[in-house]
Amino acid sequence: MFDLTINTDVAHQILVGFIKSEVTRVGYSRALINLSGGLDSAISCVLAVDALGAENVFALRLPYRTSAKDSLEHAQLIIDKYRLQSETIDITDMVDPLIKRDPNMSNTRKGNIMARVRMIALYDQTEVFKGLPIGTSNKTEILLGYSTLWGDMASAINPIGDLYKTQIRQLARAIDVPAPIIDKPPSADLWVGQTDEGELGFTYEEVDKVLYLLVDQRYSPQECVEEGFSEKFVNLVITRIRRNQFKRMMPPIAKLSNRTIGYDFLYLRDWGT
Amino acid sequence: MKLNLSLAQIATKLGDVEANLEKHLTYIKQAKRQGTDLLVFPELSLTGYVLQDLVASVAHKPTEDDPVFKHLLKASRDLDLVVGFVDEDARHRFYIASAYLSGGTVMHVHHKVYLPTYGLFDEGRFFAWGDSIRSFDTRFGRVGMLICEDFWHASPPYLLWLDGADIMLFSSASPGRGLTDKEKLESARWVERVSKAYASMFTSFVAHCNRVGFEDGLLFWGGATVNDPNGELLVQGPYFEESLTSTEIDLNQLRRTRARLPLLRDERTALVQKEMDRILSRV
């Protein structure tokens, strides 16, 4: 019932095929990744390497002055392992002028600015390297809305958005992501000492089980409680899912005409390819 | 009698009928070279699957003067073909369709009767529902065709069986879903299970041809199969990649199996009809 175990060979085969197909069918052969030093971007990067070849994957390291030192080192482990082309751009000079305008700025605002500046740097490099930016958001964070809209969520395609964090860990072990990256506590690294689980108030292992029951298995909230989860926790998760629906959609367009983008102008992105 | 059957599990270009026709002709050429008698393509093999607002622009009529079908009909002089397309009727209703072509003529067109409109599927929004399930005669005996969701329901294969089909040709554009710890996706396991079950219960040949390739995030899983009247798997294509999967089927197996296991002989159709009348008259 709580078994989130995946066949990592099948997952790897599908996700590599997805990247290869969706990058090449629109005329590209290359991809770029913001390599944060964390697990999600490491796994997206390895999948892109397996899909397109290491020579066609460009890694960006985008540290801020407070970023943990091991974030850079862990990103370098991937760059060295696959001998990737890479660039390191310190975003402090881009971020700080905006932060300095408001001495009372919250950590959330600062974090959002950093995430969005990283997006700008990533998309800018796509023009230089002539590739598509690969997404690094997993299913857990997409459902919980634990991400920055138009920031770290921005990408051309996302290979890992249907894998929960615990499944990402499983896949990472199977495809030999360096152990220090798998073993460290997940962190957005937006301020000193930040960890995902500390900020969220629960562990990925706990929340993935509830998400799996609610979303994948279509359990009612009451049925989740009967499976042993506290009502408070279940309701917290449901509220987060609902309140963050806006992050999972393009902005709705007010309908005026008979044919409106998003409602009755319906084509896949792969139209004609 | 022996029949060389081939299943072309191809990837398609979404909405690009010309490019897809080219691929059909390439596979037909290859199949012809290896002596194929009957070549089956997947659901919507000429158009791609998630068509949405592309439906009207990719529709064709299976006639000799149609710019797509004239090539396929010509090719069917060499080997029999099953192709998937969007059929537009005289009153401009659009159907998900399979056409059986042989000797330069259209032997049969099946319109998909079950349009999944739930979960990730939205066919009922864009297509008209087919309203007949018929077997038809070919040079290999009587054949029935179904398209994907048609055989997720038990009644269409059952009706084809009673209508004389000894060879059932299933075509799909089945998106892979249900990743677990197992080696096969749930959707693949389900389809393989029912294909085998129909072959066993109806003591018939059941061939299934599913497409491959991606459309946005959807992956079609391929894995074409042929099961014989004993429910034994004769051949299986690979998952996820294009392939021409071929096998020789021995139609005499129908006689041997049914001599041993006379399920068709013993099927009590009058009883079925009586009970159906009773059940349906209640509502």
Interface residues (C-beta under 8 A of the other chain):
Chain A: D3 T5 I6 N7 D9 V10 A11 Q13 I14 G17 F18 S21 E22 D162 D264 F265 L266 Y267 L268 R269 D270 W271 G272 T273
Chain B: K13 L14 G15 D16 V50 Q52 D53 L54 G176 L179 T180 D181 K182 E183 K184 L185 G213 F214 E215 D216 G217 L219 F240
